[in-house]
Structure formats: structure tokens, C-alpha cells
């Protein structure tokens, strides 16, 4: 029986590497395409075939996947809207121009959905991300040595509700709160910039909350949390973070938890 070939359309971050390794351990042959600049260097060594093809070259991405007889793909890692707006960063091909012309708005989900539709029209199925990353979804509970204080718990509850609300509007997935007041809301700048701004405005002692959108599409953009986010929290003087159980990917888990313990930060999975 021939091995099934899986395509990994990769954004930035370490998550695509973990997903590729997980797919290999499940017996897939893996073809990865880095679709934005700044892909994790370990990815090329973790897969059978690796290509750098900008997200604007949809036609080339599809023909590359077809050349390798890829039947299913997963989209993983950060591909944010800024990539589409940076002057000269992308010269879209005809297919990409058509996709961008056909979408009613330019939200992350709308663009990703349009790309999904394009792939599926070519007979390439887009997989639910979680199939390959179930082991990276932490169960409810406190992951760190230090448990949240009463005040931190109150902020976590409040922040979590706020994160769900902005997710419902498809604005972002992260909020920073202090004393049950919102310090910062993530929009196009991304999680790390939001945390740094929230820490600065709250003068430290802030809580970060991250939740999936109520209508989260499991095929892409599941919230992730890794060492980079933890480093931003340390820099921002955050004392804790609440993430959603079963819906947040904890990347480089051991590293994240040991960093948190070292800086007396508490991590609650809710």
C-alpha cells in the first residue's frame, strides 16, 4: 500500500515542525510548503520534501502539491494579514488575484476559507488541524508550580469572557487585563505586540487571556501558545495566562512551563 502524502502549508512558528513530525510518526509522507518568510529552520529537515513558495503564488503551490500526488493538506503556523498588505512582499499570481477579488472582506478567516475552497476545488482535502495535534492540546488545570491567586482568577475569568467576545467579532484571540479592566485587545498586530502593549499600559502585573473564536474553524488558525508568547509575557511583566482547554495548542510545552516557573508566572487551562 502506497503511503498517503500529506501537504503542510506552513506559516511561521515552531508548530509546523511539531505537526510535520507528528504526521511522519502517523505514517504520512510529508511535503511542506513555506508560504511566508521566516519559516522555522527545523521544518525542512523534518519532512520528505520542502519548498518555499509565497502565499501569493497559489497556482504554483497547487501544482507543486499535485506533482507530489498530495491528497490532503493541513494549514499550520501563523500567516497573518500583514503579509498581504506589505508593499512588494507579495506579487500575487492570477489565481491569488482572483481569490482576493472574490472575497467580501479581508478578514484572516475569509482569506483562508477562500484558499481552502480553491484547494478543495482541485481535489485536495484540507484536514482538520487537530487530527495531527491532539497531543499538543492541554487538558484543564494549572500547568505551573504556582496556582493563580484569587485576584488573578477573577482577572482570568473576566479576560476569558472578553477574549471570547472579540473572537466572536473575528478581531483577534488575545486580551490583556488588569483589575478586571481591559488593557489591550489583539487585532492585526498579533499576540506578542498586544501583550507588550497591555503590559506597558497596565505597568506590569497583567493577565493574558487567549481563547478560540466561538465559530473557530478547526482547519486553521487554532490559537497557539509557545515560548515566544511566554517571553513577551515575561517582558511585559504579566503574572499569568489563561488558555482554552482542547482549543489552544501548547507548543514546546516543557520549555514554556519551565520559563513560567522560573519567572513565577501561572498558566491556567480552562
WOCORKA-V840247 format. One record per pair of residues at least 24 apart in sequence whose ideal C-beta (glycine too) atoms are under 10 Angstrom apart, sorted by the first residue. I is the first residue (numbers start at 0). J is the second residue. If there is no record, write none. Layout:
# WOCORKA-V840247
{{I,J} {I,J}}
This chain:
# WOCORKA-V840247
{{1,28} {1,68} {2,26} {2,27} {2,28} {2,29} {2,47} {3,27} {3,28} {3,68} {3,69} {3,70} {3,71} {4,28} {4,29} {4,30} {4,47} {4,48} {4,64} {4,67} {4,68} {4,69} {4,70} {4,71} {4,72} {5,29} {5,30} {5,31} {5,46} {5,47} {5,64} {5,67} {5,69} {5,70} {5,71} {5,72} {5,73} {5,126} {5,131} {6,30} {6,31} {6,32} {6,46} {6,48} {6,50} {6,60} {6,61} {6,63} {6,64} {6,65} {6,67} {6,69} {6,70} {6,71} {6,72} {6,73} {6,74} {6,118} {6,123} {6,124} {6,125} {6,126} {7,31} {7,32} {7,33} {7,42} {7,45} {7,46} {7,49} {7,69} {7,72} {7,73} {7,74} {7,75} {7,76} {7,126} {7,131} {8,32} {8,33} {8,34} {8,35} {8,52} {8,54} {8,60} {8,64} {8,72} {8,73} {8,74} {8,75} {8,76} {8,78} {8,111} {8,114} {8,118} {8,125} {8,219} {9,33} {9,34} {9,35} {9,38} {9,39} {9,42} {9,46} {9,49} {9,50} {9,51} {9,73} {9,74} {9,75} {9,76} {9,77} {9,78} {10,34} {10,35} {10,37} {10,38} {10,39} {10,54} {10,74} {10,75} {10,76} {10,77} {10,78} {10,79} {10,82} {10,219} {10,220} {11,35} {11,36} {11,37} {11,38} {11,39} {11,76} {11,77} {11,78} {11,79} {11,82} {11,227} {12,37} {12,38} {12,39} {12,75} {12,76} {12,77} {12,223} {12,225} {12,226} {12,227} {12,228} {12,248} {12,250} {12,251} {13,39} {13,41} {13,42} {13,76} {13,223} {13,225} {13,226} {13,227} {13,250} {13,251} {13,254} {14,39} {14,75} {14,76} {14,77} {14,128} {14,132} {14,135} {14,221} {14,223} {14,224} {14,225} {14,248} {14,250} {14,251} {15,39} {15,41} {15,42} {15,45} {15,46} {15,73} {15,74} {15,75} {15,76} {15,77} {15,250} {16,40} {16,41} {16,42} {16,43} {16,44} {16,45} {16,46} {16,75} {16,76} {16,250} {16,251} {17,41} {17,45} {17,75} {17,131} {17,132} {17,134} {17,135} {17,225} {17,248} {17,250} {17,251} {17,252} {18,42} {18,45} {18,73} {18,74} {18,75} {18,76} {18,128} {18,130} {18,131} {18,132} {18,135} {18,248} {18,250} {19,43} {19,44} {19,45} {19,46} {19,47} {19,49} {19,73} {19,75} {19,131} {20,45} {20,46} {20,131} {21,45} {21,130} {21,131} {21,132} {21,133} {21,134} {21,135} {22,46} {22,71} {22,73} {22,126} {22,130} {22,131} {22,132} {23,47} {24,131} {24,134} {25,130} {25,131} {27,71} {27,73} {27,131} {28,67} {28,68} {28,69} {29,67} {29,69} {29,73} {30,63} {30,64} {30,66} {30,67} {30,68} {30,69} {30,72} {31,72} {31,75} {32,56} {32,59} {32,60} {32,63} {32,64} {32,69} {32,72} {33,76} {34,60} {34,74} {34,76} {34,78} {34,82} {34,89} {34,114} {35,76} {35,77} {35,78} {35,79} {35,81} {35,82} {35,88} {35,89} {36,82} {36,85} {36,88} {37,76} {37,77} {37,82} {38,76} {39,76} {42,76} {53,82} {53,88} {53,89} {53,90} {53,91} {53,92} {53,95} {54,78} {54,82} {54,83} {54,88} {54,89} {54,91} {54,95} {54,110} {54,114} {55,82} {55,83} {55,88} {55,89} {55,90} {55,91} {55,92} {55,94} {55,95} {55,96} {55,98} {55,99} {56,89} {56,90} {56,91} {56,92} {56,94} {56,95} {57,91} {57,92} {57,93} {57,94} {57,95} {57,96} {57,97} {57,98} {57,99} {57,113} {57,114} {57,117} {57,118} {58,91} {58,92} {58,93} {58,94} {58,95} {58,97} {58,117} {59,92} {59,94} {59,95} {60,92} {60,94} {60,95} {60,114} {60,117} {60,118} {60,123} {61,94} {61,114} {61,117} {61,118} {61,120} {61,121} {61,123} {62,121} {64,118} {64,121} {64,123} {65,121} {65,122} {65,123} {69,118} {69,121} {69,122} {69,123} {69,124} {70,122} {70,123} {70,124} {71,118} {71,123} {71,124} {71,125} {71,126} {71,130} {72,115} {72,118} {72,119} {72,123} {72,124} {72,125} {72,126} {72,218} {73,124} {73,125} {73,126} {73,127} {73,128} {73,129} {73,130} {73,131} {73,132} {73,218} {73,219} {74,111} {74,114} {74,115} {74,118} {74,125} {74,126} {74,128} {74,216} {74,218} {74,219} {74,220} {75,126} {75,128} {75,131} {75,132} {75,218} {75,219} {75,220} {75,221} {75,223} {75,248} {76,219} {76,220} {76,223} {76,250} {77,107} {77,189} {77,190} {77,220} {77,223} {77,227} {78,107} {78,110} {78,111} {78,114} {78,219} {78,220} {79,107} {79,187} {79,188} {79,189} {79,220} {80,105} {80,106} {80,107} {80,109} {80,110} {80,186} {80,187} {80,189} {81,187} {81,188} {81,189} {82,110} {83,107} {83,110} {84,187} {104,169} {106,168} {106,169} {106,170} {107,169} {107,171} {107,187} {107,219} {107,220} {108,169} {108,212} {108,214} {108,215} {108,216} {108,219} {108,220} {109,169} {111,216} {111,218} {111,219} {111,220} {112,216} {112,218} {112,219} {114,219} {115,216} {115,218} {115,219} {124,218} {125,216} {125,218} {125,219} {126,217} {126,218} {126,219} {127,216} {127,217} {127,218} {127,219} {127,221} {128,216} {128,217} {128,218} {128,219} {128,220} {128,221} {128,248} {129,217} {129,218} {129,221} {129,245} {129,246} {129,248} {130,217} {132,221} {132,223} {132,248} {132,249} {132,250} {133,245} {134,248} {134,249} {134,252} {135,221} {135,223} {135,224} {135,225} {135,247} {135,248} {135,249} {135,250} {135,251} {135,252} {136,221} {136,242} {136,243} {136,244} {136,245} {136,246} {136,247} {136,248} {136,249} {136,268} {137,224} {137,242} {137,243} {137,244} {137,245} {137,247} {137,248} {137,249} {137,252} {137,256} {137,266} {137,268} {138,244} {138,245} {138,268} {139,243} {139,244} {139,245} {139,267} {139,268} {139,269} {140,244} {140,266} {140,267} {140,268} {140,269} {141,239} {141,265} {141,266} {141,267} {141,268} {141,269} {142,240} {142,242} {142,249} {142,252} {142,255} {142,256} {142,259} {142,260} {142,265} {142,266} {142,267} {142,268} {143,239} {143,240} {143,255} {143,256} {143,257} {143,258} {143,259} {143,260} {143,262} {143,263} {143,264} {143,265} {143,266} {143,267} {144,256} {144,259} {144,260} {144,261} {144,263} {144,265} {145,238} {145,239} {145,259} {145,260} {145,262} {145,263} {145,264} {145,265} {145,266} {146,239} {146,265} {146,267} {147,206} {147,238} {147,239} {147,240} {147,241} {147,265} {147,266} {147,267} {148,238} {148,239} {148,265} {150,177} {150,178} {150,179} {150,204} {150,206} {150,238} {151,204} {151,206} {151,238} {151,239} {151,240} {151,241} {151,265} {151,267} {152,206} {152,239} {152,241} {152,265} {152,267} {152,269} {153,178} {153,179} {153,206} {154,178} {154,179} {154,180} {154,204} {154,205} {154,206} {154,207} {154,208} {154,238} {154,239} {154,241} {155,206} {155,207} {155,208} {155,239} {155,240} {155,241} {155,242} {155,265} {155,267} {155,269} {156,206} {156,208} {156,241} {156,267} {156,269} {157,181} {157,206} {157,208} {157,241} {158,182} {158,205} {158,206} {158,207} {158,208} {158,209} {158,210} {158,239} {158,240} {158,241} {159,206} {159,208} {159,209} {159,210} {159,241} {159,242} {159,243} {159,267} {159,269} {160,208} {160,210} {161,208} {161,210} {162,207} {162,208} {162,209} {162,210} {162,211} {162,212} {162,222} {162,241} {162,242} {162,243} {163,208} {163,210} {163,211} {163,212} {163,213} {163,243} {164,210} {164,213} {165,208} {165,210} {165,212} {166,209} {166,210} {166,211} {166,212} {166,213} {166,214} {166,215} {166,222} {166,243} {167,210} {167,212} {167,213} {167,214} {168,212} {168,213} {169,212} {169,213} {169,214} {170,212} {171,209} {171,212} {171,222} {172,208} {172,209} {172,210} {172,211} {172,212} {172,215} {172,220} {172,221} {172,222} {172,223} {172,242} {172,243} {172,246} {172,247} {173,197} {173,207} {173,208} {173,209} {173,210} {173,222} {173,224} {173,228} {173,240} {173,242} {174,205} {174,206} {174,207} {174,208} {174,209} {174,210} {175,199} {175,200} {175,201} {175,205} {175,206} {175,207} {175,208} {175,232} {175,235} {175,237} {175,240} {176,201} {176,205} {176,206} {176,207} {176,208} {176,241} {177,201} {177,202} {177,203} {177,204} {177,205} {177,206} {177,237} {177,238} {178,204} {178,205} {178,206} {179,206} {181,208} {182,206} {182,207} {182,235} {183,207} {183,235} {185,209} {189,228} {189,231} {190,222} {190,223} {190,224} {190,225} {190,227} {190,228} {190,231} {190,232} {191,227} {191,228} {191,230} {191,231} {191,232} {191,234} {191,235} {192,231} {193,231} {193,235} {194,228} {194,229} {194,230} {194,231} {194,232} {194,233} {194,234} {194,235} {194,237} {194,240} {195,231} {195,232} {195,234} {195,235} {195,237} {196,235} {197,231} {197,232} {197,235} {197,236} {197,237} {198,231} {198,232} {198,233} {198,234} {198,235} {198,236} {198,237} {199,234} {199,235} {199,236} {200,235} {201,235} {201,236} {201,237} {202,236} {203,235} {203,236} {203,237} {203,238} {204,235} {204,236} {204,237} {204,238} {204,239} {205,232} {205,235} {205,236} {205,237} {205,238} {205,239} {205,240} {206,232} {206,237} {206,238} {206,239} {206,240} {206,241} {206,265} {206,267} {207,231} {207,232} {207,235} {207,237} {207,238} {207,239} {207,240} {207,241} {207,242} {207,264} {207,266} {208,239} {208,240} {208,241} {208,242} {208,243} {208,267} {208,269} {209,240} {209,241} {209,242} {209,243} {209,246} {209,247} {210,241} {210,242} {210,243} {210,246} {210,247} {210,269} {211,242} {211,243} {211,245} {211,246} {211,247} {212,246} {215,243} {215,246} {217,246} {221,245} {221,246} {221,247} {221,248} {222,246} {222,247} {222,248} {223,247} {223,248} {223,249} {223,250} {224,248} {224,249} {224,250} {224,251} {224,252} {224,255} {224,266} {224,268} {225,249} {225,250} {225,251} {225,252} {225,254} {225,255} {226,250} {226,251} {226,252} {226,254} {226,255} {226,257} {226,258} {227,251} {227,255} {228,255} {229,254} {229,255} {229,256} {229,257} {229,258} {229,259} {229,261} {229,262} {229,264} {229,266} {230,255} {230,258} {230,262} {232,258} {232,259} {232,262} {232,264} {232,266} {233,258} {233,259} {233,261} {233,262} {233,264} {236,262} {236,264} {237,262} {237,264} {237,265} {238,262} {238,263} {238,264} {238,265} {239,263} {239,264} {239,265} {239,266} {239,267} {240,264} {240,265} {240,266} {240,267} {240,268} {241,265} {241,266} {241,267} {241,268} {241,269} {242,266} {242,267} {242,268} {242,269} {243,268} {243,269} {244,268} {244,269}}
